[in-house]
Amino acid sequence: MAPNVNFQRRKRQRDAKRNIEKLRKELLKQQKKQQEMERKKQQNKEQCNMKMSMRSFFLCRESQKRITSNFEKQKSIASNKENPRSFEKQKRNANNKEKPRNFEKQKSHASKVVLRL
């Protein structure tokens, strides 16, 4: 019976080694999957950060343009306040550009031509 016992013991050891090897391979696969998932998360995070930084850059650029244009407008208004006639003239020109030119002619009782806006 001794050889049979030794055979069973060796068989158990082989089975244990196989199980350990299978478990080790499975653990390695899981670790690789975990690392891949973490890498993808990191890439997505970096892409998101890049998009946000580009968005903030463009928003900053647009606000800078608005600030510059507002500054230029204020500067022109300030210079026009010194020359009120030219300011009024520019104001009238701006109003005329905004309104459509639809004139209606009517004759009044005094037979004068009256223009209505």
SULKAQUI-V40062 format. One record per backbone hydrogen bond with DSSP energy under -0.5 kcal/mol. NH is the residue of the N-H (numbers start at 1). CO is the residue of the C=O. If there is no record, write none. Layout:
nh=(NH/NH)
co=(CO/CO)
//
This chain:
nh=(5/6/7/8/9/10/11/12/13/14/15/16/17/18/19/20/21/22/23/24/25/26/27/28/29/30/31/32/33/34/35/36/37/38/39/40/41/42/43/44/45/46/47/48/49/50/51/52/53/54/55/56/57/58/59/60/61/62/63/64/65/66/67/68/69/70/71/72/73/74/75/76/77/78/79/80/81/82/83/84/87/87/88/89/90/91/92/93/94/95/96/97/98/99/102/103/104/106/108/111/114/114/116)
co=(1/2/3/4/5/6/7/8/9/10/11/12/13/14/15/16/17/18/19/20/21/22/23/24/25/26/27/28/29/30/31/32/33/34/35/36/37/38/39/40/41/42/43/44/45/46/47/48/49/50/51/52/53/54/55/56/57/58/59/60/61/62/63/64/65/66/67/68/69/70/71/72/73/74/75/76/77/78/79/82/80/83/84/85/86/87/88/89/90/91/92/93/94/95/100/101/116/114/112/108/106/112/104)
//
